[in-house]
Amino acid sequence: MDLAKIVKIFLVLGIVVIGGPILLQFLPEPLSMERIIDGLKKSDLGITEIQKVEPPTNESIAQIRFVVNGAFADIYQYDDEGKIARYAEMYKQDPGTAIVEAWGLAQSLGAAPSKNKPQRVARRKMYLLVVQGEDTALLDRIVKVFSEL
């Protein structure tokens, strides 16, 4: 073998051995319930009453419930792509209902005001956030923070 090739091989091997651990430090840590809660706490949203729900609902493998400035939030962890997709769609509001509520069409025809609280749903990997409350700006902020974790 040529001496130049051997030097190049050792140089590349040295860079991989030394640079590998350094690069691994910059990779984000995997998403977990603890990381989600820590991320929400660091965003100064005022999380209180954090509790683990046993047994978890909605066919999830883990669930955490907490209150954020008066808004109620649930985070579900799934291990099945089909289940999380089904529940993510179930919690989303259909377009027709959204238009009727936004424009107040039902009330203009004499119907009673809706008692449903505004709700937002966000999915990140195998985690599903469902948050309900009166303040839609707060709900949007919670979803934004969750989506950026």
Secondary structure, DSSP 4 states (H G I P E B T S, - for coil): --HHHHHHHHHHHHHHHHHHHHHHHHSPPPP-HHHHHHHHHHTT--EEEEEE-SS-STT-SEEEEEEETTEEEEEEE-S-HHHHHHHHHHHSPPHHHHHHHHHTHHHHTTPPPP-PPPEEEEEETTEEEEEE-S-HHHHHHHHHHHHH-
